[in-house]
């Protein structure tokens, strides 16, 4: 009986501690987004409706609080990516997730800049959250590529770089809560190329696809010259770098058309 009586206060105390920690993190997220990383822990405590001592018990330094806030955000994005994996349309789910990331990130500019700095503050939690986010994003990207909605040559590192560029556009255009038109154009660059309509480029594409005999003689799809193969590595498709560049320009012109 005594053990049960003692357990009840301990359980209530742990519940209070979890609730206070959540209040502090929510208040810190809003404060940092509005005013940057210079916000004091006392201000965070005031916004959370708790005492300063409560904040310091959970987060002894501001860096501890900053890392926890960033971990929470990255974990939220990782969960969002994982949730999108169950969508019936993987392509729409991938681009919907990208839109959410880009539209919601500019408010966390100060935090993002701090994470990219080299101040030597603890980052173990953040690194772990980042690994979870990369895995979830990679799975979402792969599903969209298998559907044919996203270019096959896109990698997770490309998506992250595109996120960085789009967030910069959002800040420049001062777009809050919605995706800027220019950022949307950049995201659309990841979409799989639609059917080729340029006759010359279409003919070249057919030639490229038809040249699948790896043991026989291959001809350049641009100038029809014999493509020399050294016998090691992957068989080249074009006879020279000039023809490769010309084919690339033709494909680019076809996409623009």
RAJO-V859330 format. One record per residue. N is the residue number from 1. RES is the residue in one small letter. SS is DSSP state (H for helix, E for strand, - for the rest). PSI is psi in whole degrees, 0 to 359 (none if undefined). OMEGA is omega in degrees with one decimal (NA if undefined). Layout:
N;RES;SS;PSI;OMEGA / N;RES;SS;PSI;OMEGA
//
This chain:
1;x;-;317;-178.7 / 2;x;H;320;-179.9 / 3;x;H;320;-179.8 / 4;x;H;320;179.8 / 5;x;H;320;-179.5 / 6;x;H;328;-176.9 / 7;x;H;327;-176.9 / 8;x;H;311;178.0 / 9;x;H;322;179.4 / 10;x;H;318;179.0 / 11;x;H;317;179.3 / 12;x;H;322;180.0 / 13;x;H;319;178.6 / 14;x;H;322;178.1 / 15;x;H;319;177.7 / 16;x;H;319;-179.5 / 17;x;H;318;178.8 / 18;x;H;319;179.9 / 19;x;H;316;179.3 / 20;x;H;320;179.0 / 21;x;H;317;178.9 / 22;x;H;321;177.8 / 23;x;H;318;179.9 / 24;x;H;315;-179.4 / 25;x;H;318;179.5 / 26;x;H;317;179.4 / 27;x;H;320;179.5 / 28;x;H;320;178.5 / 29;x;H;314;-179.6 / 30;x;H;317;-177.2 / 31;x;H;315;-179.6 / 32;x;H;321;179.6 / 33;x;H;325;-177.0 / 34;x;H;322;-170.6 / 35;x;H;1;179.2 / 36;x;-;181;-173.9 / 37;x;-;358;-179.5 / 38;x;-;354;-179.4 / 39;x;-;136;-178.0 / 40;x;-;158;176.6 / 41;x;H;330;177.5 / 42;x;H;320;178.0 / 43;x;H;321;177.4 / 44;x;H;317;178.7 / 45;x;H;317;179.7 / 46;x;H;315;-179.5 / 47;x;H;326;-178.2 / 48;x;H;346;-179.0 / 49;x;-;29;179.1 / 50;x;-;169;177.4 / 51;x;-;158;179.1 / 52;x;H;326;178.6 / 53;x;H;326;178.0 / 54;x;H;318;178.9 / 55;x;H;315;-177.3 / 56;x;H;331;177.8 / 57;x;H;321;-179.7 / 58;x;H;325;-175.8 / 59;x;-;92;-175.2 / 60;x;-;329;179.2 / 61;x;-;164;178.0 / 62;x;H;326;178.7 / 63;x;H;322;176.4 / 64;x;H;319;179.9 / 65;x;H;317;178.8 / 66;x;H;316;-179.4 / 67;x;H;319;179.9 / 68;x;H;320;178.6 / 69;x;H;315;179.7 / 70;x;H;321;177.9 / 71;x;H;317;179.7 / 72;x;H;318;-179.5 / 73;x;H;315;-179.1 / 74;x;H;320;177.0 / 75;x;H;324;178.4 / 76;x;H;320;177.5 / 77;x;H;322;178.0 / 78;x;H;318;178.3 / 79;x;H;321;178.8 / 80;x;H;318;178.1 / 81;x;H;317;179.5 / 82;x;H;321;178.7 / 83;x;H;325;-179.8 / 84;x;H;344;-179.5 / 85;x;-;337;-179.6 / 86;x;-;359;-177.9 / 87;x;-;144;179.9 / 88;x;-;338;179.4 / 89;x;-;95;-176.3 / 90;x;H;324;179.9 / 91;x;H;311;178.7 / 92;x;H;324;179.0 / 93;x;H;318;-179.6 / 94;x;H;311;-177.9 / 95;x;H;330;174.3 / 96;x;H;320;177.6 / 97;x;H;316;179.0 / 98;x;H;318;178.7 / 99;x;H;317;-179.8 / 100;x;H;317;-179.2 / 101;x;H;311;-175.9 / 102;x;H;317;-176.1 / 103;x;H;333;-174.5 / 104;x;H;352;-173.7 / 105;x;H;322;-173.9 / 106;x;H;330;178.6 / 107;x;H;346;180.0 / 108;x;H;29;-175.0 / 109;x;H;313;-176.7 / 110;x;H;321;179.4 / 111;x;H;318;179.9 / 112;x;H;319;179.9 / 113;x;H;324;179.9 / 114;x;H;319;-180.0 / 115;x;H;326;-177.9 / 116;x;-;353;-179.9 / 117;x;-;178;-178.3 / 118;x;-;64;-176.7 / 119;x;-;357;177.0 / 120;x;-;16;-179.8 / 121;x;-;158;-173.6 / 122;x;-;135;-179.6 / 123;x;-;14;-176.6 / 124;x;H;314;179.7 / 125;x;H;318;-177.6 / 126;x;H;321;178.3 / 127;x;H;320;178.2 / 128;x;H;317;177.9 / 129;x;H;321;178.4 / 130;x;H;321;178.4 / 131;x;H;320;177.7 / 132;x;H;320;179.0 / 133;x;H;316;-179.5 / 134;x;H;320;178.8 / 135;x;H;316;-179.4 / 136;x;H;318;178.5 / 137;x;H;320;178.9 / 138;x;H;319;178.7 / 139;x;H;320;179.0 / 140;x;H;318;178.3 / 141;x;H;315;-178.9 / 142;x;H;319;179.1 / 143;x;H;318;179.1 / 144;x;H;323;178.4 / 145;x;H;321;178.4 / 146;x;H;329;176.8 / 147;x;H;339;-177.0 / 148;x;-;14;-177.9 / 149;x;-;338;-177.3 / 150;x;E;144;179.0 / 151;x;-;139;-176.7 / 152;x;-;339;-176.4 / 153;x;-;3;179.6 / 154;x;-;135;176.3 / 155;x;-;168;-179.3 / 156;x;H;320;179.5 / 157;x;H;326;176.9 / 158;x;H;317;-179.6 / 159;x;H;317;-179.9 / 160;x;H;321;177.6 / 161;x;H;321;177.9 / 162;x;H;321;175.1 / 163;x;H;315;-178.8 / 164;x;H;314;179.5 / 165;x;H;318;-178.4 / 166;x;H;322;177.6 / 167;x;H;322;176.3 / 168;x;H;320;177.5 / 169;x;H;317;179.5 / 170;x;H;318;179.3 / 171;x;H;318;-179.5 / 172;x;H;317;-178.4 / 173;x;H;356;-179.0 / 174;x;-;42;178.0 / 175;x;-;124;-178.1 / 176;x;-;124;175.1 / 177;x;-;354;178.2 / 178;x;-;157;-176.2 / 179;x;-;127;177.1 / 180;x;-;150;-177.7 / 181;x;H;317;-178.9 / 182;x;H;319;177.3 / 183;x;H;323;177.6 / 184;x;H;322;178.1 / 185;x;H;319;179.9 / 186;x;H;317;178.1 / 187;x;H;323;-179.7 / 188;x;H;341;178.5 / 189;x;-;342;178.6 / 190;x;-;350;-178.1 / 191;x;E;150;177.5 / 192;x;-;142;-178.1 / 193;x;-;129;177.0 / 194;x;-;179;-178.5 / 195;x;-;139;-179.2 / 196;x;-;132;-178.6 / 197;x;-;346;179.1 / 198;x;-;122;-174.5 / 199;x;H;315;-177.1 / 200;x;H;313;-179.3 / 201;x;H;325;179.5 / 202;x;H;319;178.4 / 203;x;H;317;178.8 / 204;x;H;321;179.7 / 205;x;H;319;178.2 / 206;x;H;320;179.1 / 207;x;H;319;-179.6 / 208;x;H;319;-177.6 / 209;x;H;330;-177.3 / 210;x;H;339;-177.5 / 211;x;-;73;-176.6 / 212;x;-;359;-179.2 / 213;x;-;102;-174.0 / 214;x;-;347;-177.8 / 215;x;-;338;-178.9 / 216;x;-;184;-179.3 / 217;x;-;137;179.3 / 218;x;-;144;179.2 / 219;x;E;146;179.3 / 220;x;-;128;-178.9 / 221;x;-;351;-179.3 / 222;x;-;308;-175.9 / 223;x;-;357;177.7 / 224;x;-;15;175.9 / 225;x;-;158;178.3 / 226;x;E;132;178.9 / 227;x;-;119;-178.2 / 228;x;-;141;-179.6 / 229;x;-;131;-176.1 / 230;x;-;346;-179.5 / 231;x;-;352;177.0 / 232;x;-;148;178.5 / 233;x;-;188;-178.8 / 234;x;-;138;-179.8 / 235;x;-;129;-179.6 / 236;x;-;152;-179.6 / 237;x;-;327;-177.1 / 238;x;-;159;-177.5 / 239;x;-;340;-177.4 / 240;x;-;167;177.9 / 241;x;H;327;-179.8 / 242;x;H;317;179.0 / 243;x;H;325;177.7 / 244;x;H;317;178.9 / 245;x;H;321;179.4 / 246;x;H;318;178.4 / 247;x;H;321;178.7 / 248;x;H;317;179.1 / 249;x;H;322;178.9 / 250;x;H;317;179.0 / 251;x;H;320;178.8 / 252;x;H;317;178.5 / 253;x;H;324;179.2 / 254;x;H;320;179.6 / 255;x;H;320;178.9 / 256;x;H;325;178.5 / 257;x;-;none;NA
//
